[in-house]
Amino acid sequence: MEWFEGLSEDDQRKVLRALVLFCGQARAREGDVPESIARFRHPPHPHAGGDADGNADG
């Protein structure tokens, strides 16, 4: 949680608001929260859909 505590108060609000929206859309349950936070911290690579060699994910 150091990364979160290191954010400005305004950025903390933005992160929490985004998590609320994500959880609401996914109909998340309490047990889903840690995974949601982990995904927010480590978003997919900008080239989602393929790896460095151009191969499709999956």
Secondary structure, DSSP 8 states (H G I E B T S, - for coil): -HHHHTS-HHHHHHHHHHHHHHHHHHT--GGGHHHHHHHHHS---TTTTB-TTS-B--
